[in-house]
Amino acid sequence: MTAAPPLPIEDLPARLQRDARLLGLDVGTKTVGLALSDVTRSIATPYETIRRTKFTADAKAIAAIAAKEGVGALVIGMPFNFDGSEGPRAQSTRAFARNLAAHVDLPMIFWDERLSTAAVERHLIEADASRKRRAEVIDRMAAAYILQGALDRLRNLAASPP
């Protein structure tokens, strides 16, 4: 497999099969939160959190989930700085995606994840989730937040005439 560069989101629909799902990733230093879309690509649902170990093992786990769930593309949260620039975390995410492309032969897009974890944390606090429960679900819920943003953008693109 050759590592293809991430696509602009506008190019993604042409690369997807009809009922292909999208897999959202919130890449952290210790975990990767995963979220899965439905086959109509309308709703993102938290899926699971992978505790990071060796990269190859993590990549194989993501590839297995993608194959099992009929995933047609990956949506990877990109942690831009507040001013839109890329810092060390964004560079690390780009490297993760580049390396993952050697293991997962699927189109990838980056989606701005600024404040996703903060928004999810605020929602969980409002829902009176315990600190322990928040720690258990935050990564996959952040992945769902990221994926839902991309799904909403795809829906808006489909509704807009070219």
MOHURA-V109288 format. One record per pair of residues at least 24 apart in sequence whose C-alpha atoms are under 6 Angstrom apart, sorted by the first residue. I is the first residue (numbers start at 1). J is the second residue. If there is no record, write none. Layout:
I;J, I;J
This chain:
1;102, 3;101, 3;102, 6;108, 6;109, 7;109, 16;72, 20;70, 20;71, 20;72, 21;71, 21;72, 22;71, 22;72, 22;73, 22;74, 23;74, 24;74, 24;75, 24;76, 24;143, 24;147, 25;76, 25;143, 26;77, 26;143, 33;139, 33;140, 33;143, 34;140, 34;143, 35;140, 35;143, 35;144, 44;144, 44;147, 44;148, 45;144, 46;140, 46;141, 46;144, 48;140, 49;140, 59;100, 63;104, 73;106, 73;107, 73;108, 74;108, 75;108, 75;109, 75;110, 76;110, 76;111, 77;110, 77;111, 77;112, 77;113, 78;110, 78;111, 78;112, 78;113, 79;113, 79;114, 113;146, 116;142, 117;142
